[in-house]
Amino acid sequence: MQSLKTYRRITVKIGSALLVDRTAGLKRDWLASLADDIAVLAQGGAEILVVSSGAIALGRTILGLGKRALKLEESQAAAAVGQIALAGAWSDALGKGALKSGQILLTLGDTEERRRYLNARATISTLLKMKAVPVINENDTVATSEIRYGDNDRLAARVATMMGADLLVLLSDIDGLYTAPPARDPGAKFIPLVDRITPDIEAMAGAAASELSRGGMRTKLDAGKIATAAGTAMIITSGTRLSPLMAIERGERATFFRPSSNPVKGYKTWIAGQLEPAGRLTVDAGAIGALLSGKSLLPAGVKLVSGNFSRGDTVAILSPEGREIARGLVAYDAADAVRIAGLKTAEIETVLGYEARSAMIHRDDLVVSHSSDQVRASDQVRAGDQVRAGDEVSSGG
């Protein structure tokens, strides 16, 4: 495992149970020790991003809500109270090391919707340029079960890949990955290095170990798949000790996950990972051939448009038989896409009344889902009134 000081940009995720004691509230001594670690790394030239859980846990302590299950509105109220205290604590702790900090609250849509994703990335990038430490949390005051990450491990992985971090460190109440949950299996063996997250590795995961946390080893492995696929290394280690980052430097127990040797471009990772496309474009055989050879999707190859999407939304591209071939960011609103579907580039301006983009989806904004050997011959030979593979649709971008 490399020294943390060799990494240019590090995202550190902190679980609720590490920051908040059920009865005493915020663990200020522990937070101070972590802030000291961050200051050491920052002085060495690293950029640090913090993904901090704890707003609900801290808020329920401040409000005296105990351990009982909370209603959604109670959780949101607790988050509102806890977030103020948490942000102030981070500002104070980092300030003692001469570090500035800025608070970022995200919901799932802020990383799933492209415009909001770009805005969040721009804000965080600006904070880093200004030498401030972004302290990021899910916006629990407004997020509902339908629009939330559900755990900050996944949020941390999204942030790490969004910002091009070299390393993601998940501080937990366990010191790494074991062959089985060690709390239930005394014979579980520690795994110091994971080259790739396989189904066998995933089978080792257990459930959450603390009522203050929504995550567990399974969510950490989910985070690992997101991070390593994008070329970000990951470490899982115990955060229960003081100065947990310097403990990694000292060689104390931690599991290191190697990044992919052939990472997917972060931008296209985001496109491919959308939970649900905003619309669908059914294309002809010629378009399929063009997409598989790395071309853009031109309107001429689009046979059917469905969905109520806006320019910049993620849409699925379907074969004539309804199989998903690719996903991409569409260059037109749905209404205009319907009007120009099937048209050649020279005809678009006449129909729309303005000079428009030649591609419905540019190849830089497109991720092919299936390789050419997975496309059945029937998808390639249905000609009829479709554009041929050698026609204009295959010459795009």
N, C-alpha and C positions, 0 to 999 in steps of 0.2 A: 504494500500500500504506500502510495506517495505521501510526502509531507503535505499538509494543507497549504503550506506557504508556496507550493508550486502551482497552485490554481489561481487563475486570473479573476474569476467571478464565482462566488459560492452562495448558494441558497441554503439557509438553515431553517428547519422546521421544528417548532417546539410544541409539544403536546400539553393539553390542559393540566394533567396531573402533575407535570413538572413545575408549573408556575403557581398553581393554586393548591393550598392546603384546605381540606374540607372544613376545618374549624377556624384556623388562624388567618385564612385569606392568602394574600399574595406572599410568595416566598422571596422576600427582598434580597436576602443574602445570596441566594442561588442566582437570581437575576443579575445582581451586581457582578458575580464571578463570570457569568456568560458575557456580559457587556465588556468586561476586561479582556476576555478572549477575542471578542470581535475587534476591539481596539488594537490588539497586537497584530491581527491579520491585516487590518486596514493600514496600519503603519508600515506593513511590509508591501503595500501596493495592491492588495486584493480589494475587490468590491464585494460587499456583503449585503445580501437581501435576507430579511427575516420574515418568515411566515409564522405568525404567533397565534395559537389557539388561546383560549382562556377567558374570553369576554363573558360568556354565559356562566361559566364556573365561578368567576370572580363576582359577577353581578348577583348571583343567587346567594353567595356568602354575605355580600354587603346588605342585601335585602332580607337576609335571614330566612330563606326559603327551604333550607335543609336539603335532605337527600331525596325527597319525594319526586315522583315524575311530574314534570311541568306541562301545562297546556301550551300550545303554540304561542299564544299571545303572552303568556308568562315568560317563556323562553326569550321572546323578542324584547320584552321589557327588561329582563335580566341582562340581556346583551347590551341594551342601550345604557344601562347604569354601569355595567362592567367595562364597556369599551372606553369610556372616559377615564376611568381609573387605570386601565391597562395602558392606554396611550401615554398618560402622564408618567406612569412608572417607567416605560421604555425611554421616554424623553429624558427623564432624570438620570437613569442608569447609564445611558449612552453619553449623556452630556458630561458626566464625570470623567470620561475618557476623551473629552474634547471632540466628540462626534455629534453632528446634527442628525435629526431623524425626521421622517415624514410618514404620516399614516395613510394607508391605502386600504379601502374596504371594497371587496369585490363580490359579485354574485356570479353564478354559473354563466349567465348571459354575457358577462364582461369578457370572457375568454372564448365563448362559443359563437358570438356574433362579431363578424369581422371588424366593423367600424368601431365598436366598443373595445375590441381587442387591441386595435391599433392605438386608440386613445389611451388605454391603460398602459400599453408598452411605452408610448411616448412620455407619459407622465413619470413612469418609473425610471426610464432612461435619463430624463432631465434631472431627477433627484440624484441619480448616481453621478452625473456630470458635475453636479453642485456639491459633491462629496458628502451627501446625506445618505443615511441608511434607511431604505424603505422598510417600514414595518407593516406587513400585509396580513389581513385576516378576511375571512368570509363575512359578508355583511349580514350577520344573524338577526339584525333588527328588522329586516324586510324579507329575507329569504324564507320561502316555504319549502315543504318537503318535495314539491314538484320542481323547484328551480334551484336546488342547492347541490353542492358537491357531496354533502353528507359526511365529509371528513376533510381535514386539512392536509392529509398526506397527498391526496390527489390534486388539491389546489396547489400545493407546493411544487409538485411535478409540472403542472401546467405553467406556473410562474417561471420555474427554472428553464423550461424549454422555450417559453415565450421570450425570455430575456437572454437566451444563449449562454446560460451558466455552464461552467465546466464541471461543477460538482454540486450534488444535492446531498445534504446531511440531514437525516431524520433522527432527531433526538427523542428517545422513547424511554419507557420504563423497563425495557429489556435490552440487553447488550449486543443483540445481533440475531441472526437467523439460526434456528436449530432444526434438527431433523423432525422434531415434533414439539408442541408447546411444552416447555420445561416445567411449567407449573403443574401439568397433568402427568408428565412422563419423566421421572427422575433419570431415566436412561437416555434422554435426548442428547444428541451430540451437536456441538457447536460447529457452524460452517463459516470459516473465515473469508472465503472467496467464492463468488458466483460469477462464472463466465457468461452464463445466459439463463434467463428465467424460463425454465421448461415446465411442462405440466407436473413433473415429479417435484420440482421446487415449489410450485404453487400448492401442491398437496400437503406440504409441511405447515402451511399457515393455520393459525388458530383464530379465535374471536378476540374481541376487545377485552383487556384485562382490568379496566377501571371504569367505574360508572361516570367519571368525569370526562371520559374520552369516547368519541364515536368511532374511533379507528381501532385497528388491530393489525396483526401481521399481514392479514390478507390485503388490507388497504395499502400497506407499505409495499407489498409486491406489485399491486396494481400501479402504484406510483413509480416503482422501479421499471415496469414495462414502458411507461410513457417516457421516462427520463432516458433510459439507456438506448431506446430506439432512436432518439434524437441526438445521440452522441454525448449525453451527460452521464458522468459516473455518479454512483450513489453509495452512500455509507449509512448503515443502520447501527446505532450504538446507544448505550445507556446515557440518559441525561440526568440521572438521579444524583450523580456525584457533582461536586463543585468543579468549575472550570472544565466543562465537558469537552470543549473543542481542543483544549490543550491536552486533555487526556488522550485524544486520538493521536496528537503529536508525540506523546510519550509512548505510544505503541500499545495502549490498553485495548482490551477486547472490542472488536468491531467487525462487522461484515462488510466487505467491499464488493460492489457490483460493477463489473467492467462495462464500459459503454460499448455500443455496437461498433464493430470495425467498419461497417458500411452504413452509417446512419442516414435515415431519411431526412431530407431538408426540412428544417423546423417549420417553415411556412406551409409545406405540403403535408407535414404531419398534422397540422391544425385542420387543413381541409379534409383529409381522410378521416379524421377523428370526430367529425360533427355527429351529434347524437341523432339528429333527424333532419334530412334535407328539406329546404323550404319549398321545393318543387321538383318536377321531373321533366326531362326532355327525351322523347323517344326518337332515335336516329336510324338512318338507313345503313345498308351494307357498306356503302362508300365511306361514310363517316366512321364506322367501326374500324375499317382498314386504316383510315387516316389517324385515328386516335392511337391505335396499336403501334403505329410507326412514329409516334411522337409529334404529330401535327396538332394544330388548334382545331376546335370545332367551329365551322362556319355555318351561318344560317341555312345554306343550301342543303345541308345534310340532316336538318331537323324536320321530322315529320309530324310530331305531336308535342304540344306544350300543355302541361298541367300544373296547377298550384298557383298560389297568390304570392309571388316572390317579388323582391325589389332588386335593383342592380346591386351587385356585390354579395348577394346571398349565395349560400351553397345549394346547388341543385344536383340531383342524381341524373346520370345519363344512362338510358336504357336501350337495350337491343330491341328489334321488332318483336321478339318473343317475351319482352318484359324483364329480362335479366339485367342487373346493374353492371355496366361496363366501366364506369368511371364516375368521379365526382369533381365538381369544379365551381369556381366563382363566376356567376353569370354576369355578362356585361350589359344586360337590358332588364328593364322591368317586365313583368309577365305580359302586360298588355301589348307592349312593343314587340316582345318575342313572338307572340301569336301572329302579329301582323307581318313579320319578316320571315317566319319559318318557311323553308323551302326556296327562298329567293337567293339569287346570286348577288355577289357583293355590289355590282354596278347598279342593281335595282333598289338597294336599300334606301338611298337618299331620296329617291322619287317617292317612295311609299311613306317614309317618316317625315320628310320635309326638312331634314337637316343632315349634314355629313356625320355619319356615325362610325362606330368601330366595325372593322371588317369581320372580326371573330365574335361569335356568340359566347365562347369561352376560350380565352387564350391559353396556349399550352403551358405558360408559366403559372397559370392558376388552376391547373388540372392534374388530377391523380388517377391513373388507370388502375382499375380494380382487378382485372384479369389479364393474364398474359395471352399471347396469340394462340397458344396451343389449347387454351381453355374455351376459346370461342368456337362453337360448333359450326360445321360447314353451312348449315342452314342459315346462320346469321350473315354469312359472307356471300351467298349466291342468290338471295332473293332480290332480283333486279327490278322488273316491272317498270314503274315510273321513278325509281330511285336513282340517285346520282351515282355514277360509276366511281370506283375507287380512284381512278386516275383523273376525275373531273375536278372542278374547282374546290370542292370540300377537302380534298386531300392535299391542297397546296397552301393551306393556311399557315400563318405565323411561323 
